[in-house]
Amino acid sequence: MKRVYTIILFLLCVSYINGQNVKYAREIIDTLTSPAMHGRGYVNDGDKMVAAFISNEFFKCGLLSFGENYFQPFEIPINTFPDTIEVYIDDLKLIPGQDFVIFSSSPSVWGTFDLAWSLNDSAGIYLDSLTDFADKVVITDRNQKEFEKENALGSKGIIFLMKDKVWWHVSNGKKVKDYFQLQILKNKIPDSAKTITIHARNRYFENYQTQNVIGYIPGRNDPDSFFVFTAHYDHLGRMGSETFFPGANDNASGTAMLLDLARHYSQPENKPDISVVFMAFSAEEVGLFGSDYYASHPLFPLKNIRFLVNLDMVGSGSQGIKVVNGTVFKEEFDRLVKINSKNEYILKVNERGESPNSDHYPFYAAGVPAFFIYTLGDECKEYHNIYDVSGNVPLTEYNDVFRLLVDFERQLEKEIK
């Protein structure tokens, strides 16, 4: 029996040393998406709680810091809704996050307002007969960007009808407008609806202090050359006191892989020849604020970064991965494809051109060679809604994506030699 336990322990150690730990990744995702983390946003200091958690994980791995600690503080403008939000259509009370979301650019609002309809079909178009919308709320099923135009109608608010689900974002919360906007499920507003009652209080921060979390493992042979892994740890946070957005795939999954990579490289058997840096960014959802701040305030010369890989939404993988900047850095992309073909890790490595859609971009714009990698697969569909929970993130190809990344970094080390 003792011999059996010894073999099991040995196998567990080998698994830990040589690669990924999907169980650890799942534990991280469960933790980051728990109500205690408040959706990793800016209500109840959710961002600071997560930053402290990541810092502790870095410490347990023995990562070094570039300063006194792992934190790089910076400030952002952000509008929040810390208190209970109530919305009624006539007498029907709606459920926040499930039936409606309020736009992050909305001000405090408290009252009951008449509804006016502006639809694409012929039913219920009353706008032509109205000239004053100052105290009315317009309901529309038109495209949000096309219809809004800074509220040309001068209404008190705008309701955008959604067919299946409502989704939220905080990137429009950098400023507060003088009218409110909502997404509401279409089946929650009958044609006969006359009024909307809304109670919402905003709290705007012009200079909210948040932080990146950064640690590194020095290289054995060339410590002044750097390979960088990045992932944003923030999500949308709380919309009111009752509703939070877990953000399991976006981007607890990428944060979990980042921390797992840190554990891997921290083992003596896996110590890198060049320095490997792990950057967990805040305020990506607000507008790439964390990565942009770092690129403008680097802790070591950006020119010393040999390559950067940004991980954002890596919870699926049945259809492979997509590599943003794959068409730009063709040699490195072809290397990924070759490694994958040799080892048969994932179904396909798909290339994509440049795009300012995640934290790789401020580095790329500053001249750093960088990929943004995300997984593909219909098994993980939820995005920016309350249903992006840990249970909906299957981590289908987590192990193989992890192995592909480690092989890619190792091969780059050999070329630097």
C-alpha positions as CSV (number, residue, x, y, z in Angstrom):
1,M,0.0,0.0,0.0
2,K,2.8,2.4,0.8
3,R,4.3,1.7,-2.6
4,V,1.0,2.6,-4.3
5,Y,0.8,5.9,-2.4
6,T,4.4,6.7,-3.4
7,I,3.6,6.1,-7.1
8,I,0.5,8.2,-6.9
9,L,2.4,11.0,-5.2
10,F,5.2,10.7,-7.9
11,L,2.7,11.0,-10.7
12,L,1.0,14.0,-9.2
13,C,4.4,15.7,-8.8
14,V,5.4,14.9,-12.4
15,S,2.0,16.3,-13.6
16,Y,2.6,19.5,-11.5
17,I,6.2,20.0,-12.7
18,N,5.8,19.2,-16.3
19,G,2.7,21.2,-17.2
20,Q,-0.7,22.4,-16.7
21,N,-3.0,21.8,-13.8
22,V,-6.6,22.1,-14.9
23,K,-7.9,21.4,-11.4
24,Y,-6.0,24.5,-10.2
25,A,-7.4,26.5,-13.1
26,R,-10.9,25.5,-12.2
27,E,-10.3,26.5,-8.6
28,I,-9.1,29.9,-9.7
29,I,-12.1,30.4,-12.0
30,D,-14.5,29.4,-9.2
31,T,-12.8,31.9,-6.9
32,L,-12.7,34.8,-9.3
33,T,-16.3,34.3,-10.3
34,S,-17.7,34.0,-6.7
35,P,-20.0,36.7,-5.4
36,A,-17.3,37.7,-2.9
37,M,-15.2,39.1,-5.8
38,H,-18.2,41.4,-6.9
39,G,-17.6,40.7,-10.6
40,R,-14.1,42.0,-10.4
41,G,-15.2,45.6,-11.0
42,Y,-15.3,48.9,-9.1
43,V,-18.2,48.4,-6.7
44,N,-17.2,47.2,-3.3
45,D,-13.5,47.3,-4.3
46,G,-13.9,44.1,-6.3
47,D,-10.9,44.9,-8.4
48,K,-8.7,45.4,-5.3
49,M,-9.8,42.0,-3.8
50,V,-8.9,40.2,-7.0
51,A,-5.5,42.1,-7.2
52,A,-4.7,41.0,-3.7
53,F,-5.6,37.4,-4.5
54,I,-3.4,37.4,-7.6
55,S,-0.6,39.0,-5.7
56,N,-0.8,36.2,-3.1
57,E,-0.7,33.6,-5.8
58,F,2.4,35.2,-7.3
59,F,4.0,35.2,-3.8
60,K,3.3,31.5,-3.4
61,C,5.0,30.9,-6.7
62,G,8.1,32.8,-5.6
63,L,7.8,35.4,-8.4
64,L,9.9,38.5,-8.1
65,S,8.5,42.0,-8.4
66,F,10.0,45.0,-10.2
67,G,9.3,47.3,-7.2
68,E,8.4,47.0,-3.6
69,N,5.4,44.8,-4.4
70,Y,3.6,43.3,-7.4
71,F,1.2,46.3,-7.8
72,Q,1.3,49.0,-10.5
73,P,-1.4,51.6,-9.5
74,F,-3.1,53.9,-11.9
75,E,-6.4,55.9,-12.1
76,I,-9.4,55.6,-14.4
77,P,-12.7,57.5,-14.8
78,I,-15.7,55.1,-14.1
79,N,-19.4,55.4,-13.4
80,T,-20.9,52.8,-11.1
81,F,-24.3,51.8,-9.6
82,P,-23.7,50.6,-6.1
83,D,-27.3,50.5,-4.8
84,T,-30.4,48.6,-5.7
85,I,-31.8,49.3,-9.1
86,E,-35.5,48.9,-9.7
87,V,-37.4,49.0,-13.1
88,Y,-41.1,48.6,-13.6
89,I,-43.0,48.4,-16.9
90,D,-46.4,49.6,-15.8
91,D,-46.8,47.3,-12.7
92,L,-44.4,44.6,-13.8
93,K,-41.1,44.5,-11.9
94,L,-38.2,43.5,-14.0
95,I,-35.2,41.4,-12.8
96,P,-31.8,43.2,-13.2
97,G,-29.3,41.4,-15.4
98,Q,-31.9,38.9,-16.6
99,D,-34.6,41.2,-17.9
100,F,-32.7,44.5,-18.2
101,V,-29.4,46.3,-17.9
102,I,-28.8,50.0,-17.5
103,F,-26.1,51.6,-19.6
104,S,-23.0,52.5,-17.6
105,S,-23.2,56.1,-19.0
106,S,-26.6,56.7,-17.3
107,P,-27.0,59.3,-14.5
108,S,-29.1,58.8,-11.4
109,V,-32.8,58.7,-12.2
110,W,-35.9,58.4,-10.0
111,G,-39.4,58.6,-11.4
112,T,-42.2,57.4,-13.6
113,F,-42.2,58.4,-17.3
114,D,-44.5,57.9,-20.3
115,L,-43.3,55.6,-23.1
116,A,-43.1,56.4,-26.8
117,W,-42.4,53.8,-29.5
118,S,-40.1,53.9,-32.5
119,L,-40.0,50.5,-34.2
120,N,-38.8,49.2,-37.5
121,D,-42.1,47.7,-38.4
122,S,-45.4,49.5,-38.9
123,A,-46.9,48.8,-35.5
124,G,-46.8,51.4,-32.8
125,I,-44.8,54.2,-34.5
126,Y,-46.0,57.3,-32.6
127,L,-43.0,59.5,-33.0
128,D,-44.2,61.5,-35.9
129,S,-47.1,62.7,-33.9
130,L,-45.0,63.9,-31.0
131,T,-42.9,67.0,-30.8
132,D,-41.7,67.0,-27.2
133,F,-39.9,64.0,-25.8
134,A,-38.3,65.8,-22.8
135,D,-40.2,63.7,-20.2
136,K,-40.7,60.6,-22.3
137,V,-38.7,57.4,-22.7
138,V,-38.4,56.1,-26.3
139,I,-38.6,52.4,-27.0
140,T,-36.8,51.1,-30.1
141,D,-35.7,47.9,-31.8
142,R,-33.2,49.7,-34.0
143,N,-29.5,49.4,-33.9
144,Q,-28.1,51.1,-30.8
145,K,-25.3,53.0,-32.4
146,E,-27.4,54.2,-35.3
147,F,-30.4,55.2,-33.2
148,E,-28.7,56.9,-30.3
149,K,-26.8,59.8,-32.0
150,E,-26.4,61.5,-28.6
151,N,-30.2,61.3,-28.1
152,A,-31.2,63.5,-31.0
153,L,-34.9,63.3,-29.8
154,G,-34.0,64.9,-26.5
155,S,-35.9,62.2,-24.5
156,K,-35.5,61.4,-20.9
157,G,-34.2,58.0,-21.8
158,I,-34.0,55.3,-24.5
159,I,-35.0,51.6,-24.2
160,F,-33.4,49.2,-26.7
161,L,-35.4,46.0,-27.2
162,M,-33.4,42.7,-27.1
163,K,-34.7,39.4,-28.4
164,D,-33.0,36.7,-26.3
165,K,-30.6,38.2,-23.7
166,V,-29.4,41.5,-22.4
167,W,-25.7,42.2,-22.2
168,W,-23.7,44.8,-20.4
169,H,-20.5,46.7,-20.8
170,V,-18.7,49.4,-18.9
171,S,-16.6,50.9,-21.6
172,N,-19.3,53.7,-22.0
173,G,-19.0,54.5,-18.3
174,K,-16.1,56.8,-18.6
175,K,-18.5,59.7,-18.8
176,V,-22.1,60.3,-17.5
177,K,-24.7,61.5,-19.9
178,D,-27.8,63.6,-19.1
179,Y,-30.2,60.8,-20.1
180,F,-30.4,57.1,-19.3
181,Q,-30.4,54.1,-21.5
182,L,-31.6,50.5,-20.9
183,Q,-31.6,47.2,-22.7
184,I,-34.8,45.3,-22.0
185,L,-36.1,42.0,-23.2
186,K,-38.7,42.5,-25.8
187,N,-41.2,40.1,-24.2
188,K,-41.1,42.2,-21.0
189,I,-42.7,45.2,-22.7
190,P,-46.2,44.5,-24.1
191,D,-47.5,46.7,-26.9
192,S,-50.0,48.1,-24.4
193,A,-47.3,49.3,-22.0
194,K,-47.7,53.0,-21.0
195,T,-45.1,53.9,-18.4
196,I,-41.7,53.0,-17.0
197,T,-40.7,53.5,-13.4
198,I,-37.0,53.5,-12.6
199,H,-35.0,54.0,-9.4
200,A,-31.2,54.1,-10.0
201,R,-28.4,56.0,-8.2
202,N,-25.1,56.3,-9.9
203,R,-21.7,57.1,-8.3
204,Y,-19.1,58.5,-10.6
205,F,-15.4,58.4,-10.0
206,E,-13.2,60.8,-12.0
207,N,-10.0,59.2,-10.6
208,Y,-10.7,55.7,-9.3
209,Q,-7.4,54.0,-8.3
210,T,-7.0,50.5,-9.6
211,Q,-3.9,48.4,-10.3
212,N,-2.1,46.0,-12.5
213,V,-0.4,43.0,-10.8
214,I,3.0,42.1,-12.3
215,G,5.6,39.5,-11.3
216,Y,8.4,37.7,-13.1
217,I,10.8,34.7,-13.0
218,P,14.4,35.8,-13.9
219,G,16.1,33.9,-16.7
220,R,19.1,31.7,-16.0
221,N,21.1,32.7,-19.0
222,D,19.7,36.0,-20.3
223,P,17.7,37.8,-17.5
224,D,17.5,41.0,-19.6
225,S,15.4,39.3,-22.3
226,F,11.8,38.9,-21.6
227,F,8.9,36.7,-22.7
228,V,5.6,38.1,-21.4
229,F,2.3,36.5,-20.7
230,T,-0.7,38.8,-20.1
231,A,-4.4,38.5,-19.2
232,H,-6.9,41.0,-17.8
233,Y,-8.4,40.1,-14.5
234,D,-11.1,42.7,-14.4
235,H,-14.7,42.2,-15.5
236,L,-17.9,44.2,-15.4
237,G,-18.5,44.2,-11.7
238,R,-21.8,44.9,-10.0
239,M,-24.8,46.6,-11.6
240,G,-26.6,47.5,-8.4
241,S,-26.3,45.7,-5.1
242,E,-28.0,42.5,-6.2
243,T,-26.6,41.8,-9.6
244,F,-23.0,41.0,-10.6
245,F,-21.4,39.6,-13.8
246,P,-19.1,36.6,-13.1
247,G,-17.0,36.8,-16.2
248,A,-15.9,33.2,-16.2
249,N,-14.7,32.9,-19.8
250,D,-14.1,36.7,-20.0
251,N,-11.5,36.6,-18.4
252,A,-11.3,34.4,-15.4
253,S,-10.2,31.7,-17.8
254,G,-7.2,33.7,-19.1
255,T,-6.3,34.8,-15.6
256,A,-6.3,31.2,-14.4
257,M,-4.0,30.1,-17.3
258,L,-1.7,33.0,-16.5
259,L,-1.4,31.9,-12.8
260,D,-1.0,28.3,-13.9
261,L,1.8,29.3,-16.2
262,A,3.4,31.2,-13.3
263,R,3.3,28.0,-11.2
264,H,4.8,26.0,-14.0
265,Y,7.8,28.2,-14.6
266,S,8.4,28.7,-10.9
267,Q,9.4,25.0,-10.6
268,P,13.2,24.5,-10.6
269,E,12.8,21.9,-13.4
270,N,11.1,24.5,-15.6
271,K,13.1,27.6,-14.9
272,P,13.4,29.6,-18.1
273,D,16.6,30.7,-19.8
274,I,15.2,34.2,-20.4
275,S,13.0,36.0,-18.0
276,V,9.3,35.3,-18.1
277,V,6.9,38.0,-16.9
278,F,3.3,37.6,-15.9
279,M,1.1,40.7,-16.2
280,A,-2.5,40.7,-14.9
281,F,-4.2,43.9,-16.1
282,S,-7.1,45.9,-14.6
283,A,-9.6,48.1,-16.6
284,E,-9.4,46.2,-19.9
285,E,-13.2,46.3,-20.0
286,V,-13.2,50.0,-19.5
287,G,-11.0,50.5,-22.5
288,L,-7.6,48.8,-22.2
289,F,-6.6,51.2,-19.5
290,G,-4.3,48.8,-17.6
291,S,-2.2,47.6,-20.5
292,D,-2.1,51.1,-22.0
293,Y,-0.8,52.5,-18.7
294,Y,1.8,49.8,-18.6
295,A,3.0,50.4,-22.2
296,S,3.3,54.1,-21.3
297,H,5.0,53.4,-17.9
298,P,7.0,50.2,-18.4
299,L,8.9,48.6,-15.5
300,F,11.7,47.5,-17.9
301,P,12.5,48.5,-21.5
302,L,9.8,47.5,-23.9
303,K,12.5,46.8,-26.5
304,N,13.7,43.9,-24.3
305,I,10.4,42.0,-24.8
306,R,11.2,39.2,-27.3
307,F,7.5,38.3,-27.6
308,L,4.2,38.8,-25.7
309,V,1.2,36.5,-25.6
310,N,-2.1,37.9,-24.3
311,L,-4.7,35.4,-23.1
312,D,-8.3,36.5,-23.2
313,M,-11.3,34.1,-23.2
314,V,-9.6,30.7,-23.4
315,G,-12.4,28.5,-21.9
316,S,-13.3,26.5,-24.9
317,G,-11.2,25.2,-27.8
318,S,-13.1,22.5,-29.7
319,Q,-12.5,24.5,-32.9
320,G,-9.0,25.5,-32.0
321,I,-7.6,28.9,-31.3
322,K,-7.6,32.3,-33.1
323,V,-4.3,34.3,-33.2
324,V,-4.7,38.0,-33.5
325,N,-1.6,39.5,-35.3
326,G,-1.0,36.0,-36.8
327,T,-0.8,37.7,-40.3
328,V,1.5,40.3,-38.9
329,F,4.1,38.1,-37.2
330,K,4.0,35.4,-39.8
331,E,7.2,33.6,-38.8
332,E,6.0,33.2,-35.2
333,F,2.6,32.2,-36.3
334,D,4.0,29.5,-38.6
335,R,6.0,28.3,-35.6
336,L,2.8,27.9,-33.6
337,V,1.3,26.0,-36.4
338,K,4.3,23.7,-36.8
339,I,4.4,22.9,-33.0
340,N,0.7,22.1,-33.0
341,S,0.9,19.9,-36.1
342,K,3.8,18.0,-34.7
343,N,2.1,17.3,-31.3
344,E,-1.5,17.3,-32.5
345,Y,-2.6,19.5,-29.6
346,I,-5.6,21.3,-31.0
347,L,-7.8,21.1,-34.0
348,K,-6.5,24.2,-35.8
349,V,-4.4,27.3,-35.2
350,N,-6.3,30.1,-37.1
351,E,-4.7,33.4,-38.0
352,R,-6.2,36.9,-37.9
353,G,-5.0,40.3,-38.6
354,E,-4.3,43.2,-36.2
355,S,-7.1,44.4,-34.0
356,P,-7.3,46.7,-31.0
357,N,-9.6,44.3,-29.1
358,S,-7.5,43.3,-26.1
359,D,-4.5,44.0,-24.0
360,H,-1.9,43.0,-26.6
361,Y,-2.7,46.1,-28.6
362,P,-1.0,48.9,-26.6
363,F,2.2,46.9,-26.7
364,Y,1.9,46.1,-30.4
365,A,1.3,49.8,-31.1
366,A,4.5,50.5,-29.1
367,G,6.5,48.2,-31.4
368,V,6.4,45.0,-29.2
369,P,5.8,41.7,-31.2
370,A,2.6,40.3,-29.7
371,F,-0.2,37.8,-30.2
372,F,-3.7,37.8,-28.7
373,I,-4.9,34.2,-28.4
374,Y,-8.5,33.1,-27.7
375,T,-10.1,29.8,-28.0
376,L,-12.9,28.8,-30.5
377,G,-15.9,26.6,-29.9
378,D,-19.7,26.8,-29.6
379,E,-19.5,25.0,-26.2
380,C,-18.7,28.4,-24.6
381,K,-21.1,31.0,-25.8
382,E,-21.9,33.4,-23.0
383,Y,-20.5,36.9,-23.2
384,H,-21.0,40.0,-21.0
385,N,-24.1,38.6,-19.3
386,I,-24.9,37.0,-16.0
387,Y,-24.7,33.6,-17.5
388,D,-20.9,33.6,-18.0
389,V,-20.5,31.4,-15.0
390,S,-17.8,28.8,-14.1
391,G,-20.2,26.0,-14.9
392,N,-20.5,27.2,-18.5
393,V,-16.8,27.2,-19.1
394,P,-15.7,23.6,-20.0
395,L,-12.0,24.3,-20.5
396,T,-12.2,21.9,-23.4
397,E,-8.7,22.3,-24.7
398,Y,-7.1,23.9,-21.7
399,N,-4.3,21.3,-21.3
400,D,-3.3,21.4,-25.0
401,V,-3.4,25.2,-25.3
402,F,-1.2,25.3,-22.2
403,R,1.3,22.9,-23.7
404,L,1.3,24.8,-27.0
405,L,2.2,28.0,-25.2
406,V,5.0,26.5,-23.2
407,D,6.5,24.8,-26.3
408,F,6.3,28.1,-28.2
409,E,8.1,30.0,-25.4
410,R,10.8,27.3,-25.2
411,Q,11.4,27.3,-28.9
412,L,11.9,31.1,-28.8
413,E,14.4,30.7,-26.0
414,K,16.5,28.3,-28.2
415,E,16.5,30.8,-31.1
416,I,17.7,33.5,-28.8
417,K,20.7,31.3,-27.8
